[in-house]
Amino acid sequence: MLEMSRERFEELVGEALDRIPPELTRLMDNVVIFVEDDPEPGRPELLGLYEGTPLTERGDWYAGVLPDRITVYRNPTLRMCATTEEVVAEVGVTVVHEIGHHFGIDEERLHALGYG
């Protein structure tokens, strides 16, 4: 497994977020992004996870709720990548993929767009 500190991995997630166009990040609402070492047991290769209510499904009822949660998992990413450059690329794809879910884009469409 490739070695990378938690701090450096968090920096890569931040850099991936910085590459998202501002006109899109301005539309993101009530969402937080976390880095965790590993996903829940039984899903050891999960790279990222979106939990919440996509923007496309929110209505008048959507008020006073906890933020949506995007989690990027460090260890599965490091296990699948052989180089730091691969980690940078995979983190970028994962961040865009999970933000896509926040915008209501389904798994099939994200894969078709190259973010699978």
C-alpha positions as CSV (number, residue, x, y, z in Angstrom):
1,M,0.0,0.0,0.0
2,L,1.2,3.5,-0.9
3,E,2.2,5.5,2.2
4,M,0.7,9.0,2.6
5,S,0.0,10.9,5.8
6,R,-3.5,11.8,6.7
7,E,-2.6,15.5,6.6
8,R,-1.2,15.2,3.0
9,F,-4.3,13.3,1.9
10,E,-6.6,16.0,3.4
11,E,-4.6,18.6,1.4
12,L,-5.2,16.6,-1.8
13,V,-9.0,16.6,-1.0
14,G,-8.8,20.4,-0.5
15,E,-6.9,20.9,-3.7
16,A,-9.5,18.8,-5.6
17,L,-12.2,21.1,-4.1
18,D,-10.3,24.1,-5.2
19,R,-10.4,22.8,-8.8
20,I,-14.2,22.8,-8.9
21,P,-15.4,25.9,-10.7
22,P,-16.6,28.6,-8.3
23,E,-20.0,28.8,-10.1
24,L,-20.6,25.3,-9.0
25,T,-19.3,25.6,-5.4
26,R,-21.5,28.6,-4.9
27,L,-24.5,26.3,-5.6
28,M,-23.5,23.8,-3.0
29,D,-25.7,24.1,0.1
30,N,-25.6,22.6,3.6
31,V,-22.9,20.0,2.9
32,V,-19.6,19.2,4.7
33,I,-16.7,17.2,3.5
34,F,-14.7,14.8,5.7
35,V,-11.7,12.5,5.3
36,E,-11.8,9.2,7.1
37,D,-9.2,6.4,7.0
38,D,-11.7,3.6,6.2
39,P,-15.3,3.0,5.3
40,E,-17.6,0.9,7.5
41,P,-16.9,-2.8,7.7
42,G,-18.0,-4.8,4.7
43,R,-17.2,-2.0,2.2
44,P,-13.4,-2.0,2.2
45,E,-12.9,-0.6,-1.3
46,L,-15.3,2.3,-1.1
47,L,-13.5,5.5,-2.0
48,G,-16.1,8.0,-1.2
49,L,-19.7,8.3,0.1
50,Y,-22.4,10.9,-0.1
51,E,-25.1,10.9,2.6
52,G,-27.9,13.4,2.5
53,T,-30.7,14.9,0.4
54,P,-29.6,16.0,-3.1
55,L,-30.3,19.5,-4.1
56,T,-32.7,18.3,-6.7
57,E,-34.9,16.6,-4.1
58,R,-35.1,19.4,-1.6
59,G,-38.4,21.3,-1.2
60,D,-40.1,23.6,1.1
61,W,-39.8,21.0,3.9
62,Y,-36.0,21.2,3.8
63,A,-35.1,23.4,6.8
64,G,-33.3,22.9,10.0
65,V,-31.7,19.6,8.9
66,L,-28.1,18.5,9.5
67,P,-25.7,19.1,6.6
68,D,-25.2,16.5,3.9
69,R,-22.0,14.6,4.4
70,I,-19.4,13.7,1.8
71,T,-16.7,11.4,3.1
72,V,-13.5,10.5,1.2
73,Y,-11.7,7.4,2.4
74,R,-7.9,7.5,2.5
75,N,-6.8,3.8,2.9
76,P,-8.9,2.3,0.0
77,T,-7.6,5.1,-2.2
78,L,-4.0,4.4,-1.2
79,R,-4.5,0.7,-1.7
80,M,-5.6,1.1,-5.3
81,C,-3.0,3.6,-6.3
82,A,0.7,2.9,-7.1
83,T,1.9,6.5,-7.2
84,T,1.2,9.9,-5.7
85,E,0.1,11.1,-9.1
86,E,-2.5,8.4,-9.2
87,V,-3.8,9.4,-5.8
88,V,-4.1,13.0,-6.9
89,A,-6.1,11.9,-9.9
90,E,-8.3,9.4,-8.0
91,V,-9.1,11.9,-5.2
92,G,-10.1,14.4,-7.9
93,V,-12.5,11.9,-9.5
94,T,-13.9,10.8,-6.1
95,V,-14.5,14.4,-4.9
96,V,-16.3,15.3,-8.2
97,H,-18.3,12.0,-8.1
98,E,-19.6,12.7,-4.6
99,I,-20.4,16.3,-5.3
100,G,-22.2,15.1,-8.3
101,H,-24.5,13.1,-6.0
102,H,-25.1,16.3,-4.0
103,F,-26.3,17.9,-7.2
104,G,-28.6,14.9,-7.8
105,I,-26.6,13.1,-10.5
106,D,-27.0,9.4,-10.4
107,E,-24.3,6.7,-10.4
108,E,-24.8,5.7,-14.0
109,R,-24.5,9.2,-15.3
110,L,-21.4,9.9,-13.3
111,H,-19.8,6.8,-14.7
112,A,-20.8,7.9,-18.2
113,L,-19.2,11.3,-17.6
114,G,-15.9,9.6,-16.5
115,Y,-16.4,10.1,-12.8
116,G,-16.9,6.5,-11.9
